[in-house]
């Protein structure tokens, strides 16, 4: 999780602290702030996926068809046979194919 103590000034703060900056410089700075905020959000979301196990194969006994919803790994392993299944559609409970 990214939890930086660094602060990128908002629009009003930036205008107040950098009075001599041109409008172009201010817009560019705010664009960079937006890009950094977006990147931090994406990294934190990806980190949450790892924490929840959503990127790991799922395990169980028996076929996943009609029962198991495909997570981000799109894989299921039947431990009783053993057989690995793949589903190309995230969130779908149908369409599992034995590999």
MIFIDO-368085 format. One record per residue (C-alpha): residue number from 0; x, y, z. Coordinates in pm, 1 decimal. Example, Ala and Ser with C-alpha at 12.3 -4.5 7.8 and 13.67 -1.06 7.14 Angstrom:
BEGIN
<node 0 <1230.0 -450.0 780.0>>
<node 1 <1367.0 -106.0 714.0>>
# end
This chain:
BEGIN
<node 0 <0.0 0.0 0.0>>
<node 1 <132.0 340.1 -91.2>>
<node 2 <77.3 579.7 195.8>>
<node 3 <318.0 861.9 120.5>>
<node 4 <360.7 1159.4 350.2>>
<node 5 <454.7 1372.2 50.6>>
<node 6 <194.4 1631.9 -42.0>>
<node 7 <127.2 1761.2 -389.0>>
<node 8 <-46.3 2094.4 -351.2>>
<node 9 <-400.6 2139.5 -471.3>>
<node 10 <-492.8 2409.9 -721.3>>
<node 11 <-555.5 2691.7 -470.0>>
<node 12 <-247.0 2611.3 -259.8>>
<node 13 <-34.0 2594.0 -570.5>>
<node 14 <-156.9 2934.1 -694.0>>
<node 15 <-92.6 3085.8 -351.1>>
<node 16 <261.3 2946.6 -310.2>>
<node 17 <372.1 2990.0 -669.3>>
<node 18 <229.1 3327.0 -768.9>>
<node 19 <482.4 3377.6 -1047.7>>
<node 20 <401.8 3053.0 -1229.3>>
<node 21 <223.5 3088.9 -1559.6>>
<node 22 <-118.8 2932.8 -1617.2>>
<node 23 <47.7 2671.1 -1836.6>>
<node 24 <290.3 2577.0 -1558.0>>
<node 25 <5.7 2555.8 -1305.1>>
<node 26 <-204.3 2333.5 -1536.2>>
<node 27 <97.7 2111.4 -1604.8>>
<node 28 <165.9 2076.4 -1231.8>>
<node 29 <-197.1 1985.2 -1162.2>>
<node 30 <-189.7 1735.2 -1450.3>>
<node 31 <111.8 1567.0 -1292.0>>
<node 32 <-72.2 1561.4 -957.4>>
<node 33 <-366.0 1389.0 -1123.9>>
<node 34 <-136.0 1132.8 -1290.3>>
<node 35 <38.2 1055.2 -960.7>>
<node 36 <-293.4 1022.3 -773.1>>
<node 37 <-418.2 782.9 -1043.4>>
<node 38 <-99.1 576.0 -1028.5>>
<node 39 <-118.0 549.9 -648.9>>
<node 40 <-480.9 436.9 -675.6>>
<node 41 <-390.0 171.2 -933.0>>
<node 42 <-97.2 37.7 -729.0>>
<node 43 <-310.2 21.4 -415.0>>
<node 44 <-590.7 -158.9 -603.9>>
<node 45 <-342.4 -413.9 -739.1>>
<node 46 <-199.1 -458.9 -390.4>>
<node 47 <-552.1 -529.8 -261.4>>
<node 48 <-594.2 -801.4 -526.3>>
<node 49 <-281.9 -976.1 -400.5>>
<node 50 <-398.6 -944.6 -39.2>>
<node 51 <-738.7 -1103.3 -115.9>>
<node 52 <-590.5 -1390.3 -316.0>>
<node 53 <-786.6 -1283.6 -623.7>>
<node 54 <-480.6 -1346.7 -842.3>>
<node 55 <-420.0 -1698.7 -709.0>>
<node 56 <-575.9 -2011.2 -860.2>>
<node 57 <-882.2 -2140.4 -679.2>>
<node 58 <-891.3 -2494.1 -540.0>>
<node 59 <-1170.7 -2738.1 -473.9>>
<node 60 <-1299.4 -3086.3 -541.3>>
<node 61 <-1504.9 -3156.4 -849.4>>
<node 62 <-1570.6 -2954.0 -1159.2>>
<node 63 <-1607.7 -2576.7 -1116.3>>
<node 64 <-1865.7 -2558.3 -1400.2>>
<node 65 <-2178.7 -2377.3 -1283.3>>
<node 66 <-2044.5 -2350.0 -928.7>>
<node 67 <-1724.7 -2143.8 -907.6>>
<node 68 <-1699.8 -1782.9 -1023.7>>
<node 69 <-1375.9 -1714.1 -1213.1>>
<node 70 <-1146.5 -1478.5 -1021.6>>
<node 71 <-863.9 -1273.3 -1174.8>>
<node 72 <-640.0 -1579.7 -1208.5>>
<node 73 <-905.2 -1743.5 -1430.5>>
<node 74 <-781.7 -2081.2 -1299.9>>
<node 75 <-930.3 -2353.3 -1082.3>>
<node 76 <-762.1 -2674.3 -970.0>>
<node 77 <-970.6 -2980.9 -888.8>>
<node 78 <-764.4 -3145.8 -615.7>>
<node 79 <-953.9 -3476.6 -628.4>>
<node 80 <-847.7 -3568.9 -983.4>>
<node 81 <-619.0 -3344.2 -1010.6>>
<node 82 <-723.1 -3134.2 -1309.7>>
<node 83 <-660.0 -2771.4 -1391.4>>
<node 84 <-942.6 -2565.0 -1542.9>>
<node 85 <-935.7 -2230.9 -1721.3>>
<node 86 <-1216.1 -1980.0 -1772.1>>
<node 87 <-1159.3 -1688.3 -2008.5>>
<node 88 <-1440.3 -1476.3 -1860.4>>
<node 89 <-1380.2 -1303.0 -1527.0>>
<node 90 <-1672.7 -1355.3 -1290.0>>
<node 91 <-1837.3 -1628.9 -1497.8>>
<node 92 <-1948.5 -1958.0 -1343.1>>
<node 93 <-1978.4 -2126.3 -1683.8>>
<node 94 <-1725.6 -2183.3 -1957.4>>
<node 95 <-1463.4 -2369.5 -1752.9>>
<node 96 <-1235.6 -2578.4 -1976.3>>
<node 97 <-1018.0 -2862.7 -1846.4>>
<node 98 <-655.4 -2822.1 -1952.7>>
# end
